Amino acid sequence: MKPIGKYIAIKNIEEEVKTQSGLILSGEDTNQFRYKKGIVYEPGTDVTVIKKDDAIYYDKGHSYTMLINEEQITIIRESDVVVVL
């Protein structure tokens, strides 16, 4: 599987979010965040900066999820990546 152009295939990371006071936020609370963390599964043919296995934060409002080879893969555009870790 190879994304075409500026698209990127990623796997989402479910992370535990803790406030400064030590409270652990529930899944519903974290769904309210605009940005989500993922690992690049496969960058598109025209993606130059982001590499496979990079950890990223992306705008989840501009993503969609597909079932490819029995795995849930999220597809985003390169321009929706806000941070590369």
Secondary structure, DSSP 8 states (H G I E B T S, - for coil): ----TTEEEEEE-----B-TTS-B--HHHHTTSSEEEEEEEEE-TT--S--TT-EEEEEGGG-EEEEETTEEEEEEEGGGEEEE-
